[in-house]
Amino acid sequence: MSDSKKAVLMIASVASMIDQFNMPNIRLLQEMGYEVHVACNFKEGNTCDAKRIRKLKETLASMQVVWHQWDCPRDVSSVKKCWNAYCQLRRLFRNNTFAWMHCHSPIGGALARIAARKGKIRVIYTAHGFHFYRGAPLRNWMFYYPVEKLLAGWTDVLITINREDYQFAGRRLKAGAVCYIPGVGIDVERFSDSDRRTHPKVKDAHFLNKYDIPQNAVVFLSTGELNRRKNHRVVLAVLAALKRNDVYYLICGQGPQREELQREAKRLGIERYVRMPGYQEEMPWIYRNADVFIFPSLQEGLPAALMEAMAAGLPCVVSDIRGNRELIPKSERFSLKDSKVSCGVVDLKKSFGGRYSYRYSQELLTILKRMLDDSWYRETCGFLNQKHVKKYGLAAAETRMRKIYEMEEAYASGISHYAGIQYGSGKRYSADSR
């Protein structure tokens, strides 16, 4: 470690969380004069491919970021793996001196805070959506809530990325300070498609050839890990119910449910219309060639994938859950004639009785039919999405994150009150970082 710089640790359960959500934070800390260390699992559990992980390592090295392999499990059922991960962190803390650490993800954040408590290291923790929330299964409340409630007392700054979590944490979790930031921030300009409303949409020939899609097809797009929580299977059921041969469904992502989804598409007789190419790096290009973005997830904090699609000017059909509701405000929704569904917000939980289901949602079917039949509706929804998402850009997130990091600097200098936020050991203060 450099003698002239203080070191901070950025920690997450998997490397893909660093890659997707924390590179701007790392650059910000370096701008502030800190030596940055990163600890995460580069080997297992990532939502991107091995090529992307190698590129991440190279990028970190070129930035002079010190990275550490941390064998964090994604399943708490393995006590041995959790213990080994905890011991790895303890060794890391003994061998390095950190001004503070910034941790992410439920399992990684829990293990990190327990280890930091032993090592007497100050902790910033970003909750990317609590697993307990309004309407969550009882088992989530029985397990995750007690853990977060206990560990909040060992958290100096708790960051939430949606207002529902922020309000709950301010009332129920006794962290040193509770702050709100509007997501992790996205590069709006990178994803923006400014010609979408002014020029007729013509799909890139390379895109059509790569994914074997006909020229005149309508492309439904979903992105995210192929797992139960992302709920891609409901879209397959609706696609089968549409009974159209001009609609193709592209799912970008990898995960354990890939083979199951392929079997389901075959069972429904729609396998020729479904594409699952795995993790894709050129997402701005893919968004620009899609027609409708579908995000049926059952649980989110503030989804970056949805923000990217909105920035691209896509109409978005999403589940009516925390995070999605925050991104598509009620004032900018359109009502359907016989339904409360508007601007692509679909209450899948209501349709499914609050449980995961393989049945298709009539609401989802209704709104997708309108998306197919009404080009004005698609364009208007996309325009409003593009307009609204600008407030969630990188600059907004960086401004708020800088303020939180400056809070830590102030505390290290013996100041317990900074920028209107007072915090200290064993006390609870809530502050909206707007």
Secondary structure by P-SEA (a helix, b strand, c coil): ccccbbbbbbbcccaaaaacccaaaaaaaaaacccccccccccccccccaaaaaaaaaaaaaacbbbbbbbcccccccaaaaaaaaaaaaaaaaaccccbbbbbcaaaaaaaaaaaaaabbbbbbbcccccccccccccccccaaaaaaaacccccbbbbccaaaaaaaaccccccbbbbccccccccccccccccccccccccaaaaaaacccccbbbbbbbccccccccaaaaaaaaaaaccccbbbbbcccccaaaaaaaaaaaacccccccccccccaaaaaaaaccbbbbbcccccccaaaaaaaaacccccccccaaaaaacccccbbbccccccccccccccccccccccccccaaaaaaaaaaaccaaaaaaaaaaaaaaaccccaaaaaaaaaaaaaaaaaaaacccccccccccccbbbbbccc
